[in-house]
Structure formats: structure tokens, C-alpha cells
């Protein structure tokens, strides 16, 4: 087993654990949402913190999921070009995409960190969660995207072409 395969297997194990974390966050968001319904419509006592926690969890679910759970093959791409390309052309497209995304995210990272740290002065209305804690997941997301596209670029350089489009394995098509 070469080193790319070994790291890919470890990454897949970590991705499954990230799915577990994501499912837990979704369960917590659903519980807060159900609690909000019970308090508002059955007890006629609206509470704001359930809405606040649902929004905070949604932010974390989207960014955490995009960083650690969504596979590269599940990302949006122009299938018209991708489907017609051979292995070499797909490797070149991945390299171009990797360089563009790594440089964009790397250039924005200092400003992102600065802004998230600046947000420590603000807190949420009900739970008094500092905004820097709430939006810290975006810093994690940016770093994860840099690492992901470094990995994809390295794989492309070492001759591993991304999967070709297979219409029999296509998702919903939406």
C-alpha cells in the first residue's frame, strides 16, 4: 500500500467521524426546533434562545459539513467539460482549481482570522455567545479547504486523476 492510499484510508475514517459529529449537530438543532414549537404553540410562551441556537447550529452544520464531510466529487462543477475530459485533462483541471482556491483562501486567511477575533466584542442576544466563538468555524473551514485542495493537487501531480463522470452514479440532478 503506497502512502497516498494509506493517507486516503485514514482520511476516510476521519470523514466518517465528521459525519457522526454532523449528525449530532443536526439532532441538537432538531431538538431545539421541536422545543421552540412546543413552547410557542402548545404552551403559548415563545422563547428566543431556541431560535438562536438553531441558527448557530445551522452555521456550524453547513461549514463543518462542507469542510469535512462533502466529498470533492459531490461539489458543483461544469459536467459538460468534466464529463468529456480524459484523465490527463481532469488532472490539469484539478491542478488549476487547486492553485486558484488555495491562493484565494490563503490570501483571505489573515483577514478572516482578524475579523473573527474582532467579533469577540459582540455577543448573541439570548445566550450571550461571543461571535468569535460562533464564527470560528469559518476559520476552520478555510484551513480545511486549503488542506483539501493541497491534497487534491498532490494527488493530481502524482498521477491520480479524479473520478470521471458516471451518469449511473449521478445524484438527484438538481
N, C-alpha and C positions, 0 to 999 in steps of 0.2 A: 504494500500500500504506500503510494507516494505521499508527500507532505500535503499536497493540495487536497487529496481525498481525505486524509486524516483530519485536517482542519475543517473541511466541509462537514464531516460527520459530527465533530464537536459543535460546530455552528448550528447544525440541525437539532441537536439535543437542546442547546440553549434557546433556539427558536420555539421549541415545544414548551419549555418552561415559561417563556414570554407569553405564549398562548394561554397558559394557566393563569398568569398574572392578569392578563387582559380579561379573561372570563370572570375572575374575581372582581375586577373593577366594574365590569358590566353588571354583575349581580348586585354590587353595592349601589350602583346607580338605579337599577330597577327597584330595589328595596326603598330607596329614598323617594323615588317617584310614586310608588304604591302608598307609602306613608303620607305623602303630600295629598294624594287623592282621598285617603281615609280622613285625614284631619280637615280638609277643605269641604268635602261633600257629605260625609257622614256625621262629623262632629261640628260642622259649621264653625271651625276655628282655623282659619288659614295661617299657616306658618311659612316664613320666608326661607329659613335655613335649608329646607329640603330642596328648594329650587336652586339655591346657591351651591349646594353640594352636588346636585345633578349636573349643573353647568361645569363645575370644576372637574368632576369625573369625566365628563364628555371631552373636555380639552385633553386630559391625560390619556383617555382611551384612543382618541384619534392620533395624537402624536406618538404615543408609546407603540400603538399598533403599526403605524407607518414606519417607525424606526426599527422595530424588532420582529414583527410578525409577517407583514406583507412581503411576499417573495418578489424578486426582481421581475419574474415572468408575469406577475399579476399587475404590474404597473401599466399605466396607459402609454401606448406607443402607436406610431403610424404603421398599422399592419400592412398597408398597401406596399410600403417599402420593405418592411421586415420580412414579410412572407415570401417575397420574390428574391430575397438576398441569399447568397450562399454563405457557407461557414466563414470564409475569409471576410466577406463584406460585413457580416454581423459582428465579427470581432472588431473590425475597424469602427463600426458604428458605436459599439460599446466603449471603445477607447476614446472616441471623440466625446461621447456623452459623459464618461468618467472624468475626463480633463475639465470639461465645462462645469460640471456640478461640483467637483472637488474645489476648483478655484473659486467658484461663486460662494460656496458655503464657507470656505476658509477665509475669504476676504470679509465676509459678513460676521464671522465669529467674534472678533473683538467687540464690535458694536453691539452684537446681540448680548454678550456677557455684560457689557457695560450697562445696557438698558435694563436687563433683568435685575442686576444688582441695584440700579437706581430705584426700581419699583418697590424696594423694601420700605419706602416711606408711606405706601398706600396699603390699606387692608380692606378685605371684603366687608360688606355691610353687616351681616349677621354673625358669621363665625369668626370674624376678625383674623382671617388667614392672610398673612402677608403675601402681596402679589409676587414678590420674588420667589417664594416657595411655589406658588401656584404656576408660574410661568417658567420655572426652572426646567421643566420637561422639554421646553423648546431648545434649550442649550444641549440637553442630552440627545434630542432628535438631530440637531445639526452635526454633532460629533459622530453619531451613529451613521448618518448619511455619508460623511467623509470616509469613515472606515469601510462602509459597504461598497462605495464606489472605488476605493483603493483596491479592495479585494477583487471586485469585478474586473478592474483594469489589469491587475496582476494575472488573473486567470486568462484574460484575453491575450496578454503578451505571451503567456506560456502555452498558447495554442488551444485553449479550451473555448470553443465557440458556444455562445448562448443557444438555448433550445430554438429550433426552427418552429414556426407557427404550425400548429396541428389543429385543424378545424374540428377534429373529432374530440379534442380535449378542451374546446373553447368553453368559456363561461356563459353567462347569460346573454352576452352580446349587447347589453345595454350600454 
